[in-house]
Amino acid sequence: MVSLLTQKLTDPQFLMAMLVGLAVFATLMTLLMPLFSGNELKSRMKTVALERDAIRTRERTRLSAEGDRRRGLRHMQKPGIRDFVERLDLKRALADEKTVAALRNAGFRGQNPLNVFLFMRFILPFVGLTLTAFYIFGFGLLVEQPLFMRVIVCIFGGYAGFYAPNLYVSNRASKRKQSIQLAWPDALDLMLICVESGMSTEAAFRKVAEEIGVQSVELAEEFVLTNAELSFLPERRQAYENLANRTGVESVKSVTQALIQAERYGTPVAQALRTLSQESRDMRLMEAEKKAAALPPKLTVPMIVFFLPVLFMVILGPAFIQISAQGGIFGQ
C-alpha cells in the first residue's frame, strides 16, 4: 500500500493530472461561489447591530454597578475552545497587546476570535509537524538526505504551522486596510455634505455608513461602531481614538484628530474635512501613479520570456517553412 502511494505521488503524469484537477476545481469555485454567496453587507451590518446592543448592555451594567458594592462572581464553565485556552493559560504565553491590535485591525473583535487564534497557534504546529513527518518518513521522501536534514525539514513544517495564523491575520488586515483607504475619500465627501447640511456628527456617521456600504463594507462597519460608541461611551474622544486604532490608516487618524480638536475647541469641522478629503484623494492618486510607474520594469522579464519568442515564431515561421519546403536549410 505504501509503495503504491509512493509510486503514485512520484509519478509525473499523476501529479500533472492532480494539478489540472485542482486548477479546474478552483476555476469552477471562482465562477460558482458568487452565485451562492449571500449579501455580505447585510450580515456585517447585523453583526455590528449586535455589537451595538452589547455596548449598550455593557454601559448600562457599568452605570448600575457604580452604586452597587456587591461583587457577583459567576464562574460559567463552557466547553470548547474557550475552556481549552483558559486551562492552558495561552493568553499569557501567546498573546499580548500587539496580538489584540492585529486582530482588531483585521476585523476580529471580541474574546471569541482571540480564543480561536490562540487555539490555532497552539494546534497547528503539531499538525504541521505530524503531516511533514508522515509525508517524509511514511512515503520515503528525501531518502538520499541524512536523517538530520529530514528532521530539520519536519521542524520547519512545525514552525510554518505556528506562524500560519499570523500570516492569515496579516493578510486580512492588509486587505481590510486597502478597502478602507480606497473608500475613505468618498466617505469624507459624504460626511462633509452631511455636516454642512446641519446634521450632527452621529447622524453623519450613520448616514455615511448607509451610503458607503456598497463600496466598502469594512468602512461602513467601522462607522456604525463609531456611531454606537459616540452614543454610549462616556467620552467622545475615546470613540474617535477607537476608530483610528481599529483601522490603522493614517488618513483616518488625521480626521479623528480633527474631530477631537473640533469637540475640544469648537472649531469648524467642514473646512478640516474638505482639506483632508482633498489630501486623501491626492494620496490615492499618488499611489496609483507609483504603481503605474513600477509596471514597465515588472513587465520586462515576462515580455522577454513569453512574448518575444512567440512574436519571432509568428514573424519568421512562414519564412522557415518556405525554405524547408524548397529544400534549403532543412533539406536533405
C-alpha positions in Angstrom: 0.0 0.0 0.0 2.8 2.4 0.9 4.8 1.5 -2.2 1.7 2.1 -4.4 1.1 5.5 -2.8 4.8 6.4 -3.2 4.7 5.3 -6.8 1.6 7.4 -7.5 2.9 10.5 -5.7 6.2 10.3 -7.6 4.6 9.7 -11.0 4.8 12.9 -13.1 1.7 12.1 -15.0 -0.3 11.5 -11.8 1.0 14.8 -10.3 0.1 16.7 -13.5 -3.4 15.2 -13.5 -3.8 16.3 -9.9 -2.7 19.8 -10.7 -5.0 20.0 -13.6 -7.9 18.8 -11.5 -7.1 21.3 -8.8 -7.0 24.1 -11.4 -10.3 23.1 -12.8 -11.9 22.9 -9.4 -10.5 26.3 -8.4 -11.9 27.8 -11.7 -15.3 26.3 -11.0 -15.3 27.5 -7.4 -14.4 31.0 -8.6 -17.2 31.1 -11.1 -19.9 29.5 -8.9 -19.2 31.0 -5.5 -20.6 34.4 -6.3 -23.9 32.7 -7.3 -24.2 31.0 -3.8 -22.8 33.8 -1.7 -25.3 35.9 0.3 -25.4 39.6 0.9 -22.2 40.3 2.9 -23.3 43.9 3.7 -26.5 42.7 5.5 -24.7 40.1 7.5 -21.9 42.5 8.6 -24.5 45.2 9.5 -26.3 42.6 11.5 -23.1 41.8 13.4 -22.5 45.5 14.0 -26.0 45.9 15.3 -25.5 43.0 17.8 -22.2 44.6 18.9 -24.0 47.9 19.4 -26.6 46.2 21.6 -23.6 44.6 23.5 -22.1 48.1 24.1 -25.4 49.4 25.3 -25.8 46.5 27.7 -22.2 46.8 29.0 -22.6 50.6 29.6 -25.9 50.1 31.4 -24.3 47.4 33.6 -21.4 49.7 34.4 -23.7 52.5 35.4 -25.8 50.3 37.6 -22.8 48.7 39.2 -21.3 52.0 40.3 -23.8 52.2 43.2 -23.8 48.5 43.9 -21.0 47.2 46.1 -21.8 43.6 45.7 -19.5 41.6 43.6 -21.4 39.0 41.7 -18.8 36.4 40.7 -20.2 33.8 38.3 -17.9 31.1 37.0 -19.5 29.6 34.0 -17.6 26.6 32.6 -18.2 26.5 28.9 -16.7 23.5 27.0 -14.8 24.1 23.8 -12.1 26.4 22.7 -12.5 28.9 25.5 -12.2 26.3 28.1 -9.1 24.9 26.4 -7.4 28.3 26.2 -8.2 29.1 29.8 -6.9 25.8 31.1 -3.5 26.1 29.4 -3.4 29.9 30.0 -2.5 30.6 26.4 -3.3 34.3 26.7 -0.3 34.8 28.9 2.0 32.7 26.7 1.0 33.6 23.2 -1.0 36.9 23.3 -0.1 40.5 24.1 -1.4 43.9 23.2 0.1 43.7 19.7 -1.8 40.5 19.1 -5.1 42.0 20.1 -4.4 45.1 18.0 -3.6 42.9 14.9 -6.8 41.0 15.3 -8.7 44.3 15.7 -7.1 45.7 12.5 -8.1 42.5 10.7 -11.8 43.0 11.7 -11.8 40.4 14.5 -13.2 41.9 17.7 -14.2 40.3 20.9 -13.0 37.4 23.0 -14.0 34.6 20.8 -11.7 35.4 17.8 -8.8 35.8 20.2 -9.5 32.3 21.7 -9.7 30.8 18.2 -6.5 32.5 17.2 -4.6 31.2 20.3 -6.1 27.7 19.8 -4.9 27.6 16.2 -1.4 28.8 17.1 -1.2 26.0 19.7 -2.6 23.2 17.5 -1.2 24.0 14.0 2.5 23.4 14.9 1.7 19.9 15.9 -0.4 19.4 12.8 2.3 20.7 10.6 5.0 18.7 12.3 2.9 15.5 12.1 2.0 16.0 8.4 5.6 16.8 7.4 6.9 13.8 9.3 4.3 11.5 7.8 5.0 12.7 4.3 8.8 12.4 4.6 9.2 9.2 6.6 5.9 7.5 5.6 6.4 7.9 1.8 10.1 7.7 1.9 10.9 11.2 0.5 14.3 12.7 0.8 15.8 9.3 1.3 19.1 10.4 -0.1 19.4 13.1 2.5 20.7 12.4 6.0 18.4 11.9 9.0 19.4 15.3 10.5 18.3 17.1 7.3 14.9 15.3 7.3 14.3 16.2 11.0 15.1 19.8 10.2 12.5 19.8 7.4 9.9 18.4 9.9 10.8 21.1 12.4 10.4 23.7 9.6 6.9 22.3 9.0 6.0 22.8 12.6 7.3 26.4 12.5 5.2 27.0 9.4 2.1 25.9 11.3 3.0 28.1 14.2 3.2 31.3 12.1 0.3 30.4 9.7 -2.3 32.2 11.8 -0.2 35.3 12.0 0.1 35.3 8.2 -3.6 34.9 7.8 -4.4 37.7 10.2 -1.8 40.0 8.5 -3.3 39.2 5.1 -6.8 40.0 6.3 -5.6 43.2 7.9 -3.9 44.4 4.7 -6.9 43.7 2.5 -9.2 45.5 5.0 -6.9 48.4 5.2 -6.8 48.7 1.4 -10.6 48.6 1.2 -10.9 51.4 3.8 -8.2 53.5 2.0 -10.0 53.3 -1.4 -13.4 54.3 0.0 -12.2 56.9 2.6 -12.1 60.0 0.3 -15.7 59.3 -0.9 -16.7 58.8 2.7 -15.2 62.1 3.7 -17.1 63.9 0.9 -20.3 62.4 2.1 -19.6 63.3 5.7 -18.8 66.9 4.6 -22.1 67.1 2.8 -23.9 65.8 5.9 -22.1 68.2 8.2 -22.7 71.3 6.0 -26.4 70.4 5.7 -26.7 70.7 9.5 -26.6 67.1 10.6 -24.9 66.2 13.9 -21.8 64.0 14.0 -23.7 60.9 15.0 -26.3 61.4 12.2 -23.5 62.0 9.7 -21.7 58.8 10.7 -24.9 56.8 10.4 -25.9 58.3 7.0 -22.4 57.8 5.6 -22.4 54.1 6.8 -25.6 53.5 4.9 -24.3 55.0 1.7 -20.7 53.8 1.7 -21.5 50.2 2.4 -21.9 49.5 -1.3 -18.3 50.5 -1.9 -16.6 49.2 1.3 -18.4 47.0 3.8 -15.5 47.3 6.3 -15.6 51.1 6.4 -19.4 51.1 6.8 -19.0 48.7 9.7 -16.5 51.0 11.4 -18.8 54.0 11.0 -21.6 52.1 12.6 -19.4 51.1 15.5 -18.2 54.6 15.9 -21.8 55.9 16.0 -22.6 53.4 18.7 -19.6 54.3 20.8 -20.4 58.0 20.4 -23.8 57.3 21.9 -22.7 55.1 24.8 -19.1 55.8 25.7 -18.5 58.4 28.5 -16.1 60.4 26.3 -16.5 61.1 22.6 -12.7 61.4 22.2 -12.4 57.7 23.1 -14.8 56.8 20.3 -12.7 58.7 17.7 -9.5 57.1 19.0 -11.0 53.7 18.8 -11.9 54.3 15.2 -8.3 55.3 14.4 -6.9 52.3 16.2 -9.2 49.8 14.6 -8.5 50.9 11.0 -4.8 51.6 11.3 -4.9 54.1 8.4 -3.0 57.4 8.6 -5.7 59.4 6.8 -8.3 58.1 9.3 -6.1 59.2 12.2 -5.8 62.7 10.8 -9.6 63.0 10.5 -10.1 61.7 14.0 -7.6 64.2 15.4 -9.5 67.0 13.6 -12.8 65.8 15.1 -11.2 65.6 18.6 -10.0 69.2 18.2 -13.4 70.3 17.0 -15.0 68.7 20.0 -12.5 70.3 22.4 -12.1 73.8 21.0 -15.3 74.3 19.0 -13.5 74.7 15.6 -15.5 74.2 12.4 -15.4 70.7 11.1 -16.4 71.4 7.5 -13.2 73.1 6.4 -11.0 70.5 8.0 -13.0 67.7 6.3 -12.7 69.4 2.9 -8.9 69.8 3.2 -8.4 66.2 4.5 -10.7 64.8 1.7 -8.5 66.5 -0.9 -5.4 65.2 0.7 -6.8 61.7 0.8 -7.6 61.9 -2.9 -4.1 63.2 -3.7 -2.6 60.4 -1.7 -4.7 57.8 -3.6 -3.7 59.3 -6.9 0.0 59.2 -5.9 -0.3 55.5 -5.0 -1.9 54.8 -8.4 0.8 56.7 -10.2 3.5 54.9 -8.2 2.1 51.5 -9.2 1.8 52.6 -12.9 5.4 53.8 -12.9 6.6 50.5 -11.5 4.7 48.5 -14.1 7.2 48.7 -17.1 10.1 47.2 -15.2 7.9 44.4 -13.9 6.7 43.6 -17.5 10.2 43.5 -19.0 11.0 39.9 -18.0 7.6 38.4 -18.9 7.8 40.1 -22.3 11.3 38.8 -23.0 10.4 35.2 -21.8 6.9 34.8 -23.2 6.0 37.5 -25.8 9.2 37.8 -27.9 9.6 34.1 -28.7 6.0 33.9 -29.8 6.4 37.1 -31.9 9.6 35.7 -33.6 7.8 32.4 -34.3 4.9 34.3 -35.9 7.1 36.5 -38.0 9.9 34.1 -39.0 7.8 30.9 -39.1 6.5 31.2 -42.6 9.9 32.1 -44.0 11.4 28.9 -42.4 8.5 26.8 -43.7 9.1 28.1 -47.3 12.9 27.5 -47.1 12.2 24.0 -45.7 9.7 23.3 -48.5 12.2 24.4 -51.2 15.0 22.1 -49.7 17.1 24.8 -48.3 18.4 24.8 -44.8 16.4 21.8 -43.7 16.6 20.0 -46.9 18.4 16.7 -47.3 
